[in-house]
Amino acid sequence: MKGVPSRSKLTIEDVARAAGVSRSTVSRVINNLPGASGPVRERVRGVVAELGFVPDQTARGLASGRPRAVDVVAVTPAPADGWMGTHPYFSRVLVGVTSVLDPLDVQVHVHQVTPDDATRMLDALAAKATVGAVLAEVTPDLAARFHRRCRRVVSLVATAAPVPAIEVDNIGGAAAAVEHLHRLGRRRIAAVHGPDDNACAIDRRAGYARAVAAFGLPEIGDVGDFRREHAYRAAHRILARDPAVDAMFVACDLMAAGVVQAVTATGRRVPQDVSVVGFDDSIAAVCANPPLTTMRVPVEQMAAAATRLLLQDTVPAGHRQRFPVELVLRQSAG
């Protein structure tokens, strides 16, 4: 272009002048942030390509004070107990997010938020989000509040209608687990459920209830709160109340490992006396003794899909993508 400085001396102001837009608009396009229409983005990108402009990544971060980042957010128990760091689900989410961001100049910020502080912290995160947020574990009401303040957000759990979400078939997966146990000849199939306020746990409980009702079986259950030690105690309570239980569907693998420990602690054998099926197909399933039959959730692929959605120019409100689950057979309920 006539009058344009040499490529090595190009600035963002030169791009703005050539494209006929403001410096801030060029910045939004380069940083893939909201605030510019589709045609404007195409024009700016065309000028950037024609001029061969390469933004200084360090300067971009320093100038804004906010380097481009995907915020991964989970509302969990108190950070001091290390729960988020030890739960396999969150490490799998991070693997999926980073698999998309590795080639890009985008950071990952991980936020474990306590329930008591969730509203304040999520409002603060929404106000300063750049690329956007992946809600790994956030209740529908808090997700909806975040979405009202920042449209660049995707939930990995079932959520409020306007909030974009990448979901898994929790209801169908739980029902399939019970169906598998029924095919094995089990007729007193108990369940160890997740937290009462967790969307995935609610759906897995519903799938279990639907399946036992369809088979004419009694509904037997307790709550393990997605923790191994809580599930250990829940399984003991179930077996004390109903010694004839011959199978357990458990709402996550980490809890299922605790259930196996509880069953064997009573002198029973897994799977001969009590078959156990978990949910997730995490590292906990492979490390359990015996290894767990489980319903595989493609967490890494889901987190990657959520991240790719955030990298688009706009994140459509109400977007839904649902992933299926798959039965993985191992020794706990072969």
C-alpha positions in Angstrom: 0.0 0.0 0.0 1.3 3.5 -0.9 2.6 5.4 2.1 2.7 2.5 4.4 5.9 2.1 6.5 8.3 -0.9 6.0 7.0 -4.2 7.5 9.5 -4.0 10.4 8.2 -0.6 11.5 4.5 -1.2 11.2 2.3 -0.4 14.1 -1.3 -1.0 15.0 -2.0 2.6 14.1 -0.9 1.9 10.5 -3.3 -1.0 10.3 -6.1 1.1 11.7 -5.4 3.9 9.2 -5.3 1.5 6.3 -8.5 -0.3 7.3 -10.3 2.9 8.1 -11.1 1.9 11.7 -10.0 2.9 15.1 -6.9 1.5 16.9 -9.2 -0.2 19.5 -11.1 -2.0 16.8 -7.9 -3.4 15.3 -7.0 -4.5 18.8 -10.3 -6.3 19.3 -9.9 -8.1 16.0 -6.3 -9.1 16.6 -7.1 -10.3 20.1 -10.3 -12.1 19.0 -12.4 -10.1 21.4 -16.0 -9.0 21.0 -17.0 -5.5 19.8 -16.5 -5.6 16.0 -18.9 -6.8 13.3 -18.1 -9.6 10.9 -17.4 -7.4 7.9 -15.1 -5.1 9.9 -13.2 -8.1 11.2 -12.7 -9.4 7.6 -11.5 -6.0 6.5 -9.0 -5.7 9.3 -7.7 -9.2 8.8 -7.3 -8.5 5.1 -5.2 -5.4 5.8 -3.2 -7.3 8.4 -2.4 -10.0 5.9 -1.7 -7.6 3.1 0.7 -5.5 5.2 2.2 -8.5 6.8 1.7 -7.0 10.2 2.9 -9.1 13.1 1.7 -7.8 16.5 4.2 -7.8 19.4 2.6 -10.3 21.8 4.5 -9.0 24.8 3.5 -5.5 24.0 -0.1 -6.5 23.6 -0.2 -8.0 27.0 1.5 -5.1 28.7 -0.6 -2.5 27.0 -3.9 -4.0 28.1 -2.7 -5.3 31.4 -4.8 -8.4 30.6 -3.1 -11.0 28.5 -5.4 -13.2 26.5 -6.6 -16.1 28.7 -9.2 -18.7 29.0 -10.5 -18.8 32.6 -11.4 -22.3 33.8 -13.8 -22.0 36.8 -15.0 -24.5 39.3 -17.1 -23.8 42.4 -16.0 -26.5 44.8 -15.4 -27.1 48.5 -12.7 -25.0 50.3 -9.4 -24.8 48.4 -7.5 -25.7 51.5 -8.6 -29.3 51.3 -6.9 -29.8 47.9 -10.1 -31.3 46.4 -9.8 -29.7 43.0 -6.2 -30.7 42.6 -6.9 -34.3 43.4 -10.1 -34.9 41.5 -9.4 -36.5 38.1 -12.2 -34.6 36.3 -10.4 -31.2 36.6 -7.1 -32.5 35.3 -8.9 -33.9 32.2 -10.6 -30.5 31.6 -7.2 -28.8 31.6 -5.8 -31.3 29.2 -8.7 -30.6 26.8 -8.3 -26.8 27.1 -4.6 -26.8 26.7 -4.7 -29.1 23.7 -6.4 -26.3 21.8 -4.5 -23.4 23.2 -0.9 -24.8 23.0 -0.3 -23.4 19.5 -1.8 -20.0 20.4 -0.7 -17.0 22.4 -3.4 -17.7 25.0 -2.9 -18.5 28.7 -5.0 -20.7 31.0 -6.1 -19.3 34.3 -7.6 -21.8 36.8 -10.0 -20.6 39.5 -11.3 -22.7 42.4 -14.1 -20.7 44.0 -15.8 -21.6 47.3 -19.6 -21.5 47.4 -19.6 -18.7 50.0 -17.5 -16.5 47.7 -18.9 -17.6 44.4 -21.1 -14.6 43.5 -18.4 -12.0 44.1 -15.6 -14.0 42.5 -17.6 -14.9 39.4 -18.7 -11.2 38.9 -15.1 -10.1 39.1 -14.0 -12.8 36.6 -16.8 -11.8 34.2 -15.7 -8.2 34.3 -12.2 -8.9 33.3 -12.6 -11.9 30.9 -10.7 -11.7 27.6 -11.1 -14.9 25.5 -13.7 -16.2 27.9 -14.5 -18.7 30.6 -15.0 -22.5 30.7 -17.3 -23.3 33.6 -16.1 -26.7 34.7 -18.4 -26.9 37.7 -20.8 -24.0 38.3 -24.5 -24.2 39.2 -27.1 -23.0 36.7 -28.0 -19.9 38.6 -24.4 -18.7 38.9 -23.7 -19.6 35.3 -26.7 -17.5 34.2 -25.5 -14.6 36.3 -22.0 -14.9 34.7 -23.6 -15.0 31.2 -25.5 -11.8 31.8 -22.2 -10.0 32.6 -20.0 -11.8 30.0 -21.3 -13.6 26.9 -18.0 -15.3 26.3 -18.7 -18.3 28.5 -19.3 -22.0 28.0 -20.5 -24.5 30.6 -19.4 -28.1 30.7 -22.4 -29.1 32.8 -26.1 -28.8 32.2 -27.0 -25.2 32.8 -29.5 -22.4 32.4 -31.1 -22.1 28.9 -29.2 -19.0 27.7 -25.8 -20.2 28.7 -23.8 -22.0 25.9 -23.0 -25.6 27.0 -21.1 -28.7 26.0 -22.9 -31.5 27.7 -22.8 -35.2 28.2 -25.8 -37.7 28.2 -25.8 -38.2 32.0 -29.3 -39.6 32.2 -28.8 -42.1 29.3 -25.4 -43.1 30.7 -26.7 -43.8 34.2 -29.6 -45.8 32.7 -27.2 -47.8 30.6 -25.1 -48.6 33.6 -28.1 -50.0 35.4 -29.2 -51.9 32.3 -25.8 -53.6 32.2 -26.0 -54.6 35.8 -29.5 -56.0 35.2 -28.2 -58.1 32.3 -25.6 -59.6 34.6 -28.5 -60.9 36.7 -28.3 -58.3 39.5 -31.7 -57.5 41.1 -30.9 -55.3 44.1 -29.0 -52.5 42.5 -28.2 -49.6 44.8 -26.8 -46.2 43.9 -24.2 -43.9 45.5 -25.2 -40.4 44.2 -23.3 -37.2 43.8 -24.2 -33.9 45.5 -27.9 -32.8 45.5 -27.1 -29.4 44.0 -24.8 -30.7 41.2 -26.4 -30.8 37.7 -24.5 -33.9 36.5 -25.3 -35.7 39.8 -29.0 -34.8 39.5 -29.2 -36.2 35.9 -27.3 -39.4 36.9 -29.7 -39.9 39.8 -32.6 -39.4 37.4 -31.2 -42.0 34.9 -30.7 -44.5 37.7 -34.3 -43.9 39.0 -35.7 -44.3 35.5 -33.9 -47.5 34.9 -34.7 -49.3 38.1 -38.3 -48.3 37.7 -38.4 -49.7 34.2 -37.0 -53.0 35.5 -39.4 -53.1 38.5 -36.5 -52.9 41.0 -36.4 -51.1 44.3 -34.7 -47.7 44.4 -31.9 -48.0 47.0 -29.4 -45.2 47.5 -27.2 -42.8 49.5 -25.1 -39.7 48.8 -21.3 -39.7 48.4 -20.8 -36.1 47.4 -18.2 -36.9 44.6 -15.6 -37.9 47.2 -14.0 -41.2 47.8 -14.2 -41.1 51.6 -17.9 -40.0 51.6 -18.8 -42.8 49.1 -16.9 -45.3 51.4 -19.2 -44.3 54.3 -22.3 -44.3 52.0 -21.6 -47.8 50.8 -21.3 -49.0 54.4 -24.6 -47.5 55.2 -26.3 -49.1 52.2 -24.9 -52.5 53.1 -25.9 -52.2 56.7 -29.5 -51.3 55.8 -29.8 -53.8 52.9 -27.3 -56.7 53.1 -28.8 -58.3 50.0 -27.6 -55.5 47.7 -25.8 -57.3 44.9 -24.7 -54.3 42.7 -24.0 -50.6 43.0 -24.1 -47.8 40.4 -21.8 -45.0 41.5 -22.0 -41.5 40.1 -18.3 -41.0 39.6 -15.2 -43.2 39.5 -13.5 -41.6 42.5 -16.5 -42.5 44.6 -16.7 -46.0 43.0 -13.1 -46.6 44.2 -14.3 -45.9 47.7 -17.3 -48.1 47.3 -15.1 -51.0 46.2 -13.0 -50.5 49.4 -16.2 -50.5 51.5 -17.6 -53.6 49.9 -14.3 -55.6 50.4 -14.0 -54.2 54.0 -17.3 -56.0 54.8 -15.9 -59.3 53.6 -17.8 -59.3 50.3 -16.1 -59.7 46.9 -16.2 -57.5 43.9 -17.7 -58.5 41.5 -18.7 -61.9 42.7 -20.9 -60.6 45.6 -21.4 -57.0 44.6 -20.8 -55.7 41.1 -19.8 -52.0 40.8 -20.1 -49.6 37.9 -18.7 -46.1 38.0 -19.0 -43.1 35.8 -16.3 -41.0 33.9 -13.6 -43.5 33.0 -10.9 -41.5 34.8 -7.6 -42.6 36.1 -9.4 -43.7 39.3 -11.2 -46.4 37.3 -7.9 -48.0 36.1 -6.2 -47.7 39.5 -9.1 -49.3 41.5 -8.7 -52.9 42.6 -10.3 -54.5 40.7 -10.4 -52.0 37.8 -13.8 -50.4 37.3 -16.4 -51.0 34.7 -17.5 -47.5 34.0 -19.4 -45.2 31.7 -16.8 -43.2 29.7 -17.3 -39.4 29.5 -15.1 -37.8 26.8 -14.1 -34.9 29.1 -11.0 -33.9 27.2 -13.0 -33.7 23.9 -15.7 -31.7 25.6 -13.3 -29.2 27.1 -11.6 -28.8 23.7 -14.9 -28.2 22.0 -15.8 -25.5 24.7 -12.4 -23.8 24.1 -12.8 -23.8 20.3 -16.2 -22.2 20.8 -14.7 -19.4 22.9 -12.1 -18.7 20.2 -14.9 -17.9 17.7 -15.8 -14.2 17.1 -19.1 -14.7 18.9 -20.3 -17.4 21.3 -24.0 -18.1 20.4 -26.4 -17.9 23.4 -28.1 -21.1 24.1 -25.6 -23.2 22.1 -25.8 -26.9 22.9 -23.5 -29.8 21.9 -24.1 -33.1 23.5 -21.6 -36.0 23.7 -22.6 -39.6 24.2 -21.2 -41.9 26.9 -19.8 -45.4 26.4 -19.8 -48.5 28.6 -16.2 -49.6 29.3 -16.0 -53.2 30.6 -13.5 -54.1 33.3 -13.3 -56.5 36.2 -15.7 -54.8 38.7 -18.7 -55.7 36.6 -17.6 -57.5 33.5 
